[in-house]
Amino acid sequence: MTLYMTMDDDREGDGDIGVKLEERPKTKRPPLYKVLILNDDYTPMEFVVHVLERFFGMTHQESFELMLTVHKKGLAVVGVYSHEIAETKVTQVMDLARQHQHPLQCTMEKE
């Protein structure tokens, strides 16, 4: 919000200067995206733990627990990011899985 004073606001002629408020439109926050890891029957659990540590900055314990969630529930949210960062994380995971010939799937969806 910007404040500025004008002499026109001195309507009573008493020498006081008024304050006029000007509102600016609020900028919207960009939408966030959830990054999800999906379970499969072939990717080794150790590889999933490694991916979570490497690309999502989790400790070994956090990675292990989240890997078990993926294994038991079929998928898990591993992070929430802006579109560009989420897209980069998905690409990094998919590229590493492909290099190691694992069918691990990583996706993103709008929060």
Protein Blocks (a to p, Z undefined) as FASTA:
>chain_A
ZZdddfklmmnonopacddddddddddddddddddddddfkbcfklmmmmmmmmnopafk
lmmmmmmmmmmnopacfbdcdfklmmmmmmmmmmmmmmnopabdcddddZZ
